[in-house]
Amino acid sequence: RQKLDEYNSIDDAVNLLKKAKNIIVITGAGISTSLGIPDFRSKDTGLYSRLEHLGLSDPQEVFDISLFHEDPSIFFSVAKDILPTEKKFSPTHAFIKLLQDKGKLLTNYTQNIDNIEANAGVRPEKIVQCHGSFATATCTKCDFKVPGDAIFDTIKSGKIPLCKPCKEQIALQPQVLKRKRSSNGLQNSRKKGTFDDGSDEEDYDIPTPGVMKPDITFFGEDLPDEFGRRLVEEDRQVTDLVIVIGTSMKVAPVADVPSIIPSTVPQIYISRTPVSHIGFDIDLLGDSDVVVSELCRRAGWDLKHSMIPED
Ligand code: OAD
């Protein structure tokens, strides 16, 4: 993406904000760090820097779907510390709500799974949770769904939540045996047939219930359909300003959004750390709560929850 020459300063950003009618806000973990929730990639404080003890080759594997199926305990050992609990929100969340109140918010594409936008009063139809959330959980075997908080106590107690209907099914039919598959997906060859249907003893295993997986989008899983549909079929055509806040923009496809938006639409980047792989028009570097508070002050907007003391 080629930077647009006419926009440079914070006052240009303020003018763009005042003029815009259809703002896309793209957010990441940086907008929640002031609430004590760690981001992922910040050196020393980010979640990934705290996971060395798990012995993974890459800490992102915590959210890898193949590893989850192999050993869900790795994810749940981390999940118990990142469950959304309190009904708090940051000034940056309040800023997104303010854009909504002013009729300027087209969509908030959030990569965050903490659901905190809702605490600030951002309406569900204004939010696309690109990486899902803890709001619901689904059985890995039978797709049974529960509200996310139904499994929070189990997760907090350090256990792996199992699917109740799967458990009941197994309890009802203890004699039911499940067919095992060999690695190439075909039935094992029947060398030691002992069961009365003539099949191999080793083709069977004791059935196990599915694990309840929070509906977070893991690496290796598709994003919710709503992400691509809304971006490409609706928002792309009408947006007149993009604001990216508190994200390293390292994870596709969210990282590709700036290049999907028409090149004439200005884009602002607000974060502690600059990025070099995407050309934004205006970079406002610093704590996002401070930056959005200053933008509102200059725009003459009343940001409840401001970081700037009122005089
Ligand atoms: P990252 O940790 O990669 O990036 C957070 C960015 O916010 C960094 O550039 C920080 O410098 C910045 N930051 C932190 N605190 C800030 C503050 N108070 N004010 C301003 N900036 C601040 O987090 P994400 O970009 O959100 O996916 O990560 C994207 C995805 O990678 C996540 O959704 C997660 C992860 O793997 C899944 O869990 C599937």
py3Dmol code that shows the C-alpha trace and the ligand (Angstrom):
import py3Dmol

protein = """\
ATOM      1  CA  ARG A   1       0.000   0.000   0.000  1.00  0.00           C
ATOM      2  CA  GLN A   2       1.277   3.443  -1.031  1.00  0.00           C
ATOM      3  CA  LYS A   3       1.113   6.164   1.649  1.00  0.00           C
ATOM      4  CA  LEU A   4      -1.144   9.131   0.793  1.00  0.00           C
ATOM      5  CA  ASP A   5       0.994  12.306   0.878  1.00  0.00           C
ATOM      6  CA  GLU A   6      -1.654  14.762   2.049  1.00  0.00           C
ATOM      7  CA  TYR A   7      -2.051  13.296   5.571  1.00  0.00           C
ATOM      8  CA  ASN A   8       0.744  13.482   8.142  1.00  0.00           C
ATOM      9  CA  SER A   9       0.021  15.177  11.457  1.00  0.00           C
ATOM     10  CA  ILE A  10      -2.223  14.513  14.438  1.00  0.00           C
ATOM     11  CA  ASP A  11      -4.391  17.444  13.311  1.00  0.00           C
ATOM     12  CA  ASP A  12      -4.825  15.767   9.923  1.00  0.00           C
ATOM     13  CA  ALA A  13      -6.034  12.731  11.887  1.00  0.00           C
ATOM     14  CA  VAL A  14      -8.472  14.913  13.844  1.00  0.00           C
ATOM     15  CA  ASN A  15      -9.859  16.436  10.618  1.00  0.00           C
ATOM     16  CA  LEU A  16     -10.260  12.992   9.083  1.00  0.00           C
ATOM     17  CA  LEU A  17     -12.110  11.800  12.186  1.00  0.00           C
ATOM     18  CA  LYS A  18     -14.476  14.768  12.114  1.00  0.00           C
ATOM     19  CA  LYS A  19     -15.218  14.361   8.407  1.00  0.00           C
ATOM     20  CA  ALA A  20     -15.546  10.563   8.270  1.00  0.00           C
ATOM     21  CA  LYS A  21     -18.937   8.861   8.162  1.00  0.00           C
ATOM     22  CA  ASN A  22     -17.997   5.195   7.833  1.00  0.00           C
ATOM     23  CA  ILE A  23     -14.962   4.301   9.904  1.00  0.00           C
ATOM     24  CA  ILE A  24     -13.465   0.822  10.023  1.00  0.00           C
ATOM     25  CA  VAL A  25     -11.626   0.253  13.321  1.00  0.00           C
ATOM     26  CA  ILE A  26      -9.239  -2.713  13.442  1.00  0.00           C
ATOM     27  CA  THR A  27      -8.164  -3.616  16.968  1.00  0.00           C
ATOM     28  CA  GLY A  28      -5.760  -5.969  18.700  1.00  0.00           C
ATOM     29  CA  ALA A  29      -4.590  -6.943  22.148  1.00  0.00           C
ATOM     30  CA  GLY A  30      -2.895  -3.551  22.749  1.00  0.00           C
ATOM     31  CA  ILE A  31      -6.251  -1.901  23.515  1.00  0.00           C
ATOM     32  CA  SER A  32      -6.726  -4.122  26.575  1.00  0.00           C
ATOM     33  CA  THR A  33      -3.240  -4.056  28.127  1.00  0.00           C
ATOM     34  CA  SER A  34      -4.115  -1.019  30.288  1.00  0.00           C
ATOM     35  CA  LEU A  35      -6.662  -3.315  31.983  1.00  0.00           C
ATOM     36  CA  GLY A  36      -3.899  -5.729  32.976  1.00  0.00           C
ATOM     37  CA  ILE A  37      -4.588  -8.211  30.162  1.00  0.00           C
ATOM     38  CA  PRO A  38      -1.311  -9.119  28.415  1.00  0.00           C
ATOM     39  CA  ASP A  39      -0.924  -8.750  24.648  1.00  0.00           C
ATOM     40  CA  PHE A  40       0.781 -11.557  22.715  1.00  0.00           C
ATOM     41  CA  ARG A  41       4.055 -10.322  21.220  1.00  0.00           C
ATOM     42  CA  SER A  42       5.362  -7.497  23.433  1.00  0.00           C
ATOM     43  CA  LYS A  43       8.840  -8.434  24.616  1.00  0.00           C
ATOM     44  CA  ASP A  44       8.871  -9.498  28.312  1.00  0.00           C
ATOM     45  CA  THR A  45       5.185  -8.700  29.017  1.00  0.00           C
ATOM     46  CA  GLY A  46       3.400 -10.434  26.107  1.00  0.00           C
ATOM     47  CA  LEU A  47       1.697 -13.811  26.646  1.00  0.00           C
ATOM     48  CA  TYR A  48       4.076 -15.550  24.231  1.00  0.00           C
ATOM     49  CA  SER A  49       7.142 -14.493  26.234  1.00  0.00           C
ATOM     50  CA  ARG A  50       5.632 -16.152  29.327  1.00  0.00           C
ATOM     51  CA  LEU A  51       5.170 -19.590  27.824  1.00  0.00           C
ATOM     52  CA  GLU A  52       8.728 -20.881  27.719  1.00  0.00           C
ATOM     53  CA  HIS A  53       7.942 -23.445  30.423  1.00  0.00           C
ATOM     54  CA  LEU A  54       5.576 -25.246  28.023  1.00  0.00           C
ATOM     55  CA  GLY A  55       8.553 -26.279  25.888  1.00  0.00           C
ATOM     56  CA  LEU A  56       6.878 -25.469  22.578  1.00  0.00           C
ATOM     57  CA  SER A  57       9.010 -24.748  19.510  1.00  0.00           C
ATOM     58  CA  ASP A  58       6.829 -21.668  18.899  1.00  0.00           C
ATOM     59  CA  PRO A  59       4.529 -20.262  21.631  1.00  0.00           C
ATOM     60  CA  GLN A  60       1.836 -19.617  19.000  1.00  0.00           C
ATOM     61  CA  GLU A  61       1.336 -23.399  19.023  1.00  0.00           C
ATOM     62  CA  VAL A  62      -0.837 -22.859  22.103  1.00  0.00           C
ATOM     63  CA  PHE A  63      -3.472 -21.783  19.573  1.00  0.00           C
ATOM     64  CA  ASP A  64      -2.639 -24.453  16.967  1.00  0.00           C
ATOM     65  CA  ILE A  65      -5.623 -26.615  16.133  1.00  0.00           C
ATOM     66  CA  SER A  66      -3.659 -29.827  15.401  1.00  0.00           C
ATOM     67  CA  LEU A  67      -1.835 -29.571  18.721  1.00  0.00           C
ATOM     68  CA  PHE A  68      -5.141 -28.906  20.482  1.00  0.00           C
ATOM     69  CA  HIS A  69      -6.581 -32.150  19.107  1.00  0.00           C
ATOM     70  CA  GLU A  70      -3.417 -33.993  20.138  1.00  0.00           C
ATOM     71  CA  ASP A  71      -3.133 -32.513  23.634  1.00  0.00           C
ATOM     72  CA  PRO A  72      -5.803 -30.011  24.729  1.00  0.00           C
ATOM     73  CA  SER A  73      -4.178 -29.634  28.161  1.00  0.00           C
ATOM     74  CA  ILE A  74      -1.575 -27.221  26.705  1.00  0.00           C
ATOM     75  CA  PHE A  75      -4.221 -24.703  25.623  1.00  0.00           C
ATOM     76  CA  PHE A  76      -6.291 -25.079  28.806  1.00  0.00           C
ATOM     77  CA  SER A  77      -3.229 -24.537  31.020  1.00  0.00           C
ATOM     78  CA  VAL A  78      -2.958 -21.084  29.413  1.00  0.00           C
ATOM     79  CA  ALA A  79      -6.688 -20.430  28.952  1.00  0.00           C
ATOM     80  CA  LYS A  80      -7.353 -20.370  32.673  1.00  0.00           C
ATOM     81  CA  ASP A  81      -5.335 -17.142  32.908  1.00  0.00           C
ATOM     82  CA  ILE A  82      -6.894 -15.356  29.941  1.00  0.00           C
ATOM     83  CA  LEU A  83     -10.592 -15.932  30.608  1.00  0.00           C
ATOM     84  CA  PRO A  84     -12.660 -12.771  30.328  1.00  0.00           C
ATOM     85  CA  THR A  85     -14.049 -12.019  33.760  1.00  0.00           C
ATOM     86  CA  GLU A  86     -14.574  -8.498  34.930  1.00  0.00           C
ATOM     87  CA  LYS A  87     -16.919  -6.026  33.274  1.00  0.00           C
ATOM     88  CA  LYS A  88     -14.261  -3.402  32.700  1.00  0.00           C
ATOM     89  CA  PHE A  89     -13.149  -1.504  29.581  1.00  0.00           C
ATOM     90  CA  SER A  90     -10.394   0.909  28.599  1.00  0.00           C
ATOM     91  CA  PRO A  91     -10.598   4.492  27.289  1.00  0.00           C
ATOM     92  CA  THR A  92      -9.795   3.047  23.845  1.00  0.00           C
ATOM     93  CA  HIS A  93     -12.903   0.833  24.031  1.00  0.00           C
ATOM     94  CA  ALA A  94     -14.832   3.954  25.099  1.00  0.00           C
ATOM     95  CA  PHE A  95     -13.458   5.748  22.008  1.00  0.00           C
ATOM     96  CA  ILE A  96     -14.883   3.032  19.722  1.00  0.00           C
ATOM     97  CA  LYS A  97     -18.246   3.405  21.501  1.00  0.00           C
ATOM     98  CA  LEU A  98     -18.018   7.195  21.001  1.00  0.00           C
ATOM     99  CA  LEU A  99     -17.527   6.692  17.240  1.00  0.00           C
ATOM    100  CA  GLN A 100     -20.652   4.503  17.334  1.00  0.00           C
ATOM    101  CA  ASP A 101     -22.619   7.185  19.238  1.00  0.00           C
ATOM    102  CA  LYS A 102     -21.582   9.769  16.645  1.00  0.00           C
ATOM    103  CA  GLY A 103     -22.889   7.493  13.870  1.00  0.00           C
ATOM    104  CA  LYS A 104     -19.378   7.138  12.419  1.00  0.00           C
ATOM    105  CA  LEU A 105     -18.543   3.525  13.270  1.00  0.00           C
ATOM    106  CA  LEU A 106     -19.027   1.238  10.280  1.00  0.00           C
ATOM    107  CA  THR A 107     -17.431  -1.879  11.804  1.00  0.00           C
ATOM    108  CA  ASN A 108     -14.969  -2.758  14.542  1.00  0.00           C
ATOM    109  CA  TYR A 109     -12.955  -5.739  13.312  1.00  0.00           C
ATOM    110  CA  THR A 110     -11.475  -7.015  16.543  1.00  0.00           C
ATOM    111  CA  GLN A 111      -8.887  -9.759  16.864  1.00  0.00           C
ATOM    112  CA  ASN A 112      -9.487  -9.790  20.601  1.00  0.00           C
ATOM    113  CA  ILE A 113     -11.206 -12.722  22.242  1.00  0.00           C
ATOM    114  CA  ASP A 114     -11.914 -10.894  25.506  1.00  0.00           C
ATOM    115  CA  ASN A 115     -15.343  -9.584  24.420  1.00  0.00           C
ATOM    116  CA  ILE A 116     -14.610  -6.273  26.159  1.00  0.00           C
ATOM    117  CA  GLU A 117     -16.076  -4.157  23.328  1.00  0.00           C
ATOM    118  CA  ALA A 118     -19.482  -5.282  24.598  1.00  0.00           C
ATOM    119  CA  ASN A 119     -18.677  -4.023  28.122  1.00  0.00           C
ATOM    120  CA  ALA A 120     -18.121  -0.550  26.634  1.00  0.00           C
ATOM    121  CA  GLY A 121     -21.502  -0.695  24.896  1.00  0.00           C
ATOM    122  CA  VAL A 122     -20.394  -1.308  21.318  1.00  0.00           C
ATOM    123  CA  ARG A 123     -23.392  -2.983  19.685  1.00  0.00           C
ATOM    124  CA  PRO A 124     -22.985  -6.602  18.488  1.00  0.00           C
ATOM    125  CA  GLU A 125     -23.905  -5.658  14.913  1.00  0.00           C
ATOM    126  CA  LYS A 126     -20.992  -3.205  14.837  1.00  0.00           C
ATOM    127  CA  ILE A 127     -18.438  -5.856  15.815  1.00  0.00           C
ATOM    128  CA  VAL A 128     -16.803  -8.660  13.858  1.00  0.00           C
ATOM    129  CA  GLN A 129     -14.864 -10.918  16.220  1.00  0.00           C
ATOM    130  CA  CYS A 130     -12.302 -12.010  13.656  1.00  0.00           C
ATOM    131  CA  HIS A 131     -10.705 -14.611  15.935  1.00  0.00           C
ATOM    132  CA  GLY A 132     -13.924 -15.706  17.623  1.00  0.00           C
ATOM    133  CA  SER A 133     -14.321 -15.412  21.374  1.00  0.00           C
ATOM    134  CA  PHE A 134     -14.888 -17.204  24.666  1.00  0.00           C
ATOM    135  CA  ALA A 135     -18.617 -16.388  24.389  1.00  0.00           C
ATOM    136  CA  THR A 136     -19.471 -19.946  23.281  1.00  0.00           C
ATOM    137  CA  ALA A 137     -17.761 -23.348  23.235  1.00  0.00           C
ATOM    138  CA  THR A 138     -18.282 -26.323  20.914  1.00  0.00           C
ATOM    139  CA  CYS A 139     -17.653 -30.070  21.317  1.00  0.00           C
ATOM    140  CA  THR A 140     -14.813 -31.280  19.095  1.00  0.00           C
ATOM    141  CA  LYS A 141     -16.735 -34.488  18.365  1.00  0.00           C
ATOM    142  CA  CYS A 142     -20.473 -33.854  18.196  1.00  0.00           C
ATOM    143  CA  ASP A 143     -20.595 -30.037  17.737  1.00  0.00           C
ATOM    144  CA  PHE A 144     -22.746 -29.598  20.862  1.00  0.00           C
ATOM    145  CA  LYS A 145     -22.599 -25.910  21.883  1.00  0.00           C
ATOM    146  CA  VAL A 146     -22.735 -24.262  25.314  1.00  0.00           C
ATOM    147  CA  PRO A 147     -22.429 -20.648  26.512  1.00  0.00           C
ATOM    148  CA  GLY A 148     -18.722 -20.031  27.134  1.00  0.00           C
ATOM    149  CA  ASP A 149     -19.082 -19.304  30.825  1.00  0.00           C
ATOM    150  CA  ALA A 150     -20.614 -22.759  31.394  1.00  0.00           C
ATOM    151  CA  ILE A 151     -17.072 -24.188  31.216  1.00  0.00           C
ATOM    152  CA  PHE A 152     -15.168 -21.361  32.942  1.00  0.00           C
ATOM    153  CA  ASP A 153     -15.216 -23.029  36.387  1.00  0.00           C
ATOM    154  CA  THR A 154     -13.821 -26.272  34.959  1.00  0.00           C
ATOM    155  CA  ILE A 155     -11.097 -24.372  33.108  1.00  0.00           C
ATOM    156  CA  LYS A 156     -10.226 -22.315  36.191  1.00  0.00           C
ATOM    157  CA  SER A 157      -9.911 -25.480  38.274  1.00  0.00           C
ATOM    158  CA  GLY A 158      -7.235 -26.702  35.844  1.00  0.00           C
ATOM    159  CA  LYS A 159      -9.349 -29.447  34.253  1.00  0.00           C
ATOM    160  CA  ILE A 160     -10.235 -30.098  30.630  1.00  0.00           C
ATOM    161  CA  PRO A 161     -13.969 -29.575  29.980  1.00  0.00           C
ATOM    162  CA  LEU A 162     -15.600 -32.598  28.356  1.00  0.00           C
ATOM    163  CA  CYS A 163     -18.855 -32.740  26.401  1.00  0.00           C
ATOM    164  CA  LYS A 164     -21.860 -33.757  28.549  1.00  0.00           C
ATOM    165  CA  PRO A 165     -23.992 -35.323  25.768  1.00  0.00           C
ATOM    166  CA  CYS A 166     -20.946 -37.335  24.610  1.00  0.00           C
ATOM    167  CA  LYS A 167     -20.406 -38.540  28.201  1.00  0.00           C
ATOM    168  CA  GLU A 168     -24.079 -39.467  28.585  1.00  0.00           C
ATOM    169  CA  GLN A 169     -24.055 -41.328  25.287  1.00  0.00           C
ATOM    170  CA  ILE A 170     -21.045 -43.359  26.377  1.00  0.00           C
ATOM    171  CA  ALA A 171     -22.545 -44.036  29.827  1.00  0.00           C
ATOM    172  CA  LEU A 172     -25.709 -45.353  28.198  1.00  0.00           C
ATOM    173  CA  GLN A 173     -23.838 -47.700  25.893  1.00  0.00           C
ATOM    174  CA  PRO A 174     -20.723 -48.840  27.708  1.00  0.00           C
ATOM    175  CA  GLN A 175     -20.380 -51.744  25.328  1.00  0.00           C
ATOM    176  CA  VAL A 176     -20.191 -49.519  22.238  1.00  0.00           C
ATOM    177  CA  LEU A 177     -16.782 -49.695  20.687  1.00  0.00           C
ATOM    178  CA  LYS A 178     -15.374 -47.159  18.327  1.00  0.00           C
ATOM    179  CA  ARG A 179     -13.643 -48.065  15.105  1.00  0.00           C
ATOM    180  CA  LYS A 180     -10.050 -46.877  15.005  1.00  0.00           C
ATOM    181  CA  ARG A 181      -8.555 -45.577  11.798  1.00  0.00           C
ATOM    182  CA  SER A 182      -5.053 -46.155  10.619  1.00  0.00           C
ATOM    183  CA  SER A 183      -2.947 -43.168   9.657  1.00  0.00           C
ATOM    184  CA  ASN A 184      -3.910 -43.347   5.974  1.00  0.00           C
ATOM    185  CA  GLY A 185      -7.577 -43.085   6.928  1.00  0.00           C
ATOM    186  CA  LEU A 186      -8.406 -46.648   5.901  1.00  0.00           C
ATOM    187  CA  GLN A 187      -9.436 -49.417   8.258  1.00  0.00           C
ATOM    188  CA  ASN A 188      -6.526 -51.422   9.579  1.00  0.00           C
ATOM    189  CA  SER A 189      -5.990 -54.709   7.783  1.00  0.00           C
ATOM    190  CA  ARG A 190      -7.881 -57.472   9.568  1.00  0.00           C
ATOM    191  CA  LYS A 191      -5.215 -59.811  10.812  1.00  0.00           C
ATOM    192  CA  LYS A 192      -6.477 -60.681  14.295  1.00  0.00           C
ATOM    193  CA  GLY A 193     -10.237 -60.728  13.832  1.00  0.00           C
ATOM    194  CA  THR A 194     -11.823 -61.612  17.140  1.00  0.00           C
ATOM    195  CA  PHE A 195     -15.116 -59.734  17.184  1.00  0.00           C
ATOM    196  CA  ASP A 196     -18.244 -61.451  15.981  1.00  0.00           C
ATOM    197  CA  ASP A 197     -18.543 -59.186  12.977  1.00  0.00           C
ATOM    198  CA  GLY A 198     -15.178 -60.531  11.896  1.00  0.00           C
ATOM    199  CA  SER A 199     -13.209 -57.359  12.350  1.00  0.00           C
ATOM    200  CA  ASP A 200      -9.801 -56.918  13.888  1.00  0.00           C
ATOM    201  CA  GLU A 201      -9.515 -56.396  17.621  1.00  0.00           C
ATOM    202  CA  GLU A 202      -7.139 -53.531  17.021  1.00  0.00           C
ATOM    203  CA  ASP A 203      -9.651 -51.715  14.842  1.00  0.00           C
ATOM    204  CA  TYR A 204     -11.494 -50.756  17.999  1.00  0.00           C
ATOM    205  CA  ASP A 205     -10.932 -48.496  20.918  1.00  0.00           C
ATOM    206  CA  ILE A 206     -12.909 -47.397  23.955  1.00  0.00           C
ATOM    207  CA  PRO A 207     -14.971 -44.328  22.962  1.00  0.00           C
ATOM    208  CA  THR A 208     -13.991 -41.036  24.549  1.00  0.00           C
ATOM    209  CA  PRO A 209     -16.156 -37.926  24.931  1.00  0.00           C
ATOM    210  CA  GLY A 210     -15.315 -34.788  22.918  1.00  0.00           C
ATOM    211  CA  VAL A 211     -13.556 -31.818  24.463  1.00  0.00           C
ATOM    212  CA  MET A 212     -15.431 -28.500  24.757  1.00  0.00           C
ATOM    213  CA  LYS A 213     -13.302 -26.038  22.798  1.00  0.00           C
ATOM    214  CA  PRO A 214     -13.969 -22.311  23.273  1.00  0.00           C
ATOM    215  CA  ASP A 215     -14.983 -20.825  19.900  1.00  0.00           C
ATOM    216  CA  ILE A 216     -11.690 -19.008  19.438  1.00  0.00           C
ATOM    217  CA  THR A 217     -10.236 -19.222  15.934  1.00  0.00           C
ATOM    218  CA  PHE A 218      -7.056 -21.279  16.247  1.00  0.00           C
ATOM    219  CA  PHE A 219      -4.193 -21.225  13.763  1.00  0.00           C
ATOM    220  CA  GLY A 220      -5.245 -23.755  11.113  1.00  0.00           C
ATOM    221  CA  GLU A 221      -8.950 -22.880  11.425  1.00  0.00           C
ATOM    222  CA  ASP A 222     -11.025 -20.631   9.152  1.00  0.00           C
ATOM    223  CA  LEU A 223     -12.109 -17.211  10.347  1.00  0.00           C
ATOM    224  CA  PRO A 224     -15.856 -16.724  10.855  1.00  0.00           C
ATOM    225  CA  ASP A 225     -17.576 -16.311   7.433  1.00  0.00           C
ATOM    226  CA  GLU A 226     -18.824 -12.889   8.500  1.00  0.00           C
ATOM    227  CA  PHE A 227     -15.271 -11.483   8.338  1.00  0.00           C
ATOM    228  CA  GLY A 228     -14.648 -11.884   4.600  1.00  0.00           C
ATOM    229  CA  ARG A 229     -18.278 -11.401   3.580  1.00  0.00           C
ATOM    230  CA  ARG A 230     -18.779  -8.123   5.376  1.00  0.00           C
ATOM    231  CA  LEU A 231     -15.358  -6.719   4.488  1.00  0.00           C
ATOM    232  CA  VAL A 232     -15.442  -7.501   0.788  1.00  0.00           C
ATOM    233  CA  GLU A 233     -19.160  -7.335  -0.025  1.00  0.00           C
ATOM    234  CA  GLU A 234     -20.167  -4.392   2.159  1.00  0.00           C
ATOM    235  CA  ASP A 235     -17.606  -2.321   4.090  1.00  0.00           C
ATOM    236  CA  ARG A 236     -14.912  -2.058   1.410  1.00  0.00           C
ATOM    237  CA  GLN A 237     -17.287  -0.101  -0.849  1.00  0.00           C
ATOM    238  CA  VAL A 238     -18.348   2.523   1.687  1.00  0.00           C
ATOM    239  CA  THR A 239     -15.560   3.070   4.193  1.00  0.00           C
ATOM    240  CA  ASP A 240     -13.916   6.510   4.237  1.00  0.00           C
ATOM    241  CA  LEU A 241     -11.371   6.032   7.062  1.00  0.00           C
ATOM    242  CA  VAL A 242      -9.484   3.094   8.605  1.00  0.00           C
ATOM    243  CA  ILE A 243      -8.082   3.274  12.150  1.00  0.00           C
ATOM    244  CA  VAL A 244      -5.848   0.420  13.301  1.00  0.00           C
ATOM    245  CA  ILE A 245      -5.244   0.306  17.068  1.00  0.00           C
ATOM    246  CA  GLY A 246      -3.025  -1.833  19.314  1.00  0.00           C
ATOM    247  CA  THR A 247      -2.141  -4.643  16.959  1.00  0.00           C
ATOM    248  CA  SER A 248       1.182  -5.766  15.487  1.00  0.00           C
ATOM    249  CA  MET A 249      -0.687  -6.714  12.270  1.00  0.00           C
ATOM    250  CA  LYS A 250       1.324  -9.937  12.089  1.00  0.00           C
ATOM    251  CA  VAL A 251      -1.546 -12.386  11.662  1.00  0.00           C
ATOM    252  CA  ALA A 252      -3.293 -12.846   8.313  1.00  0.00           C
ATOM    253  CA  PRO A 253      -5.935 -12.363   7.064  1.00  0.00           C
ATOM    254  CA  VAL A 254      -6.620  -9.384   9.381  1.00  0.00           C
ATOM    255  CA  ALA A 255      -3.136  -8.081   8.506  1.00  0.00           C
ATOM    256  CA  ASP A 256      -4.241  -7.999   4.845  1.00  0.00           C
ATOM    257  CA  VAL A 257      -7.227  -5.710   5.452  1.00  0.00           C
ATOM    258  CA  PRO A 258      -5.331  -2.426   4.763  1.00  0.00           C
ATOM    259  CA  SER A 259      -4.446  -3.668   1.280  1.00  0.00           C
ATOM    260  CA  ILE A 260      -8.033  -4.797   0.581  1.00  0.00           C
ATOM    261  CA  ILE A 261      -9.427  -1.291   1.251  1.00  0.00           C
ATOM    262  CA  PRO A 262      -9.328   1.063  -1.789  1.00  0.00           C
ATOM    263  CA  SER A 263      -5.982   2.891  -1.834  1.00  0.00           C
ATOM    264  CA  THR A 264      -7.617   6.343  -1.712  1.00  0.00           C
ATOM    265  CA  VAL A 265      -9.071   5.717   1.771  1.00  0.00           C
ATOM    266  CA  PRO A 266      -6.799   7.203   4.482  1.00  0.00           C
ATOM    267  CA  GLN A 267      -5.487   4.866   7.189  1.00  0.00           C
ATOM    268  CA  ILE A 268      -4.284   5.788  10.688  1.00  0.00           C
ATOM    269  CA  TYR A 269      -2.136   3.546  12.913  1.00  0.00           C
ATOM    270  CA  ILE A 270      -2.185   3.919  16.714  1.00  0.00           C
ATOM    271  CA  SER A 271       0.173   1.719  18.745  1.00  0.00           C
ATOM    272  CA  ARG A 272       3.176   1.686  21.033  1.00  0.00           C
ATOM    273  CA  THR A 273       5.311  -0.002  18.394  1.00  0.00           C
ATOM    274  CA  PRO A 274       5.603   1.149  14.770  1.00  0.00           C
ATOM    275  CA  VAL A 275       5.216  -1.344  11.921  1.00  0.00           C
ATOM    276  CA  SER A 276       7.261  -1.251   8.742  1.00  0.00           C
ATOM    277  CA  HIS A 277       5.491  -3.919   6.700  1.00  0.00           C
ATOM    278  CA  ILE A 278       2.351  -1.814   6.131  1.00  0.00           C
ATOM    279  CA  GLY A 279       2.382   1.802   4.956  1.00  0.00           C
ATOM    280  CA  PHE A 280      -0.111   3.774   7.044  1.00  0.00           C
ATOM    281  CA  ASP A 281      -0.732   7.459   6.269  1.00  0.00           C
ATOM    282  CA  ILE A 282      -0.512   8.710   9.851  1.00  0.00           C
ATOM    283  CA  ASP A 283       1.318   6.882  12.663  1.00  0.00           C
ATOM    284  CA  LEU A 284       0.321   8.003  16.160  1.00  0.00           C
ATOM    285  CA  LEU A 285       2.726   6.156  18.432  1.00  0.00           C
ATOM    286  CA  GLY A 286       2.116   5.789  22.144  1.00  0.00           C
ATOM    287  CA  ASP A 287      -0.362   4.318  24.589  1.00  0.00           C
ATOM    288  CA  SER A 288      -3.634   4.086  22.709  1.00  0.00           C
ATOM    289  CA  ASP A 289      -5.656   5.390  25.690  1.00  0.00           C
ATOM    290  CA  VAL A 290      -3.556   8.580  25.670  1.00  0.00           C
ATOM    291  CA  VAL A 291      -3.636   8.955  21.872  1.00  0.00           C
ATOM    292  CA  VAL A 292      -7.424   8.580  21.534  1.00  0.00           C
ATOM    293  CA  SER A 293      -7.964  10.930  24.488  1.00  0.00           C
ATOM    294  CA  GLU A 294      -5.838  13.584  22.769  1.00  0.00           C
ATOM    295  CA  LEU A 295      -7.640  13.061  19.444  1.00  0.00           C
ATOM    296  CA  CYS A 296     -10.978  13.619  21.207  1.00  0.00           C
ATOM    297  CA  ARG A 297      -9.688  16.677  23.062  1.00  0.00           C
ATOM    298  CA  ARG A 298      -8.559  18.257  19.788  1.00  0.00           C
ATOM    299  CA  ALA A 299     -11.830  17.300  18.094  1.00  0.00           C
ATOM    300  CA  GLY A 300     -13.797  18.847  20.951  1.00  0.00           C
ATOM    301  CA  TRP A 301     -15.401  15.487  21.724  1.00  0.00           C
ATOM    302  CA  ASP A 302     -16.270  14.404  25.237  1.00  0.00           C
ATOM    303  CA  LEU A 303     -14.627  11.017  25.795  1.00  0.00           C
ATOM    304  CA  LYS A 304     -16.054   9.587  28.990  1.00  0.00           C
ATOM    305  CA  HIS A 305     -13.297   7.597  30.651  1.00  0.00           C
ATOM    306  CA  SER A 306     -10.633   9.994  29.281  1.00  0.00           C
ATOM    307  CA  MET A 307      -6.946   9.672  30.207  1.00  0.00           C
ATOM    308  CA  ILE A 308      -6.686  13.471  30.277  1.00  0.00           C
ATOM    309  CA  PRO A 309      -7.778  14.976  33.621  1.00  0.00           C
ATOM    310  CA  GLU A 310     -10.688  17.373  33.213  1.00  0.00           C
ATOM    311  CA  ASP A 311      -9.974  21.000  34.148  1.00  0.00           C
TER     312      ASP A 311
END
"""
ligand_1 = """\
39
OAD
P 0.235 -8.400 19.485
O 0.721 -8.717 20.854
O 0.889 -9.072 18.346
O 0.356 -6.825 19.226
C -0.092 -5.890 20.154
C 0.412 -4.513 19.748
O -0.144 -3.546 20.616
C 1.925 -4.370 19.837
O 2.378 -3.672 18.696
C 2.151 -3.540 21.113
O 3.277 -2.696 21.008
C 0.886 -2.715 21.126
N 0.465 -2.283 22.473
C 0.479 -2.959 23.634
N -0.069 -2.239 24.629
C -0.444 -1.052 24.071
C -1.062 0.136 24.567
N -1.434 0.255 25.838
N -1.284 1.145 23.696
C -0.917 1.047 22.394
N -0.344 -0.038 21.879
C -0.104 -1.082 22.698
O -1.342 -8.658 19.509
P -2.338 -8.771 18.261
O -1.850 -7.943 17.122
O -3.681 -8.509 18.774
O -4.585 -14.834 17.840
O -2.191 -10.301 17.882
C -2.961 -10.827 16.827
C -3.336 -12.270 17.072
O -2.170 -13.017 17.350
C -4.217 -12.489 18.273
O -5.576 -12.315 17.978
C -3.908 -13.895 18.695
C -2.438 -13.923 18.450
O -1.893 -15.140 18.138
C -5.193 -15.907 18.398
O -5.289 -16.056 19.573
C -5.756 -16.884 17.455
"""
view = py3Dmol.view(width=600, height=400)
view.addModel(protein, "pdb")
view.setStyle({"model": 0}, {"cartoon": {"style": "trace"}})
view.addModel(ligand_1, "xyz")
view.setStyle({"model": 1}, {"stick": {}})
view.zoomTo()
view.show()
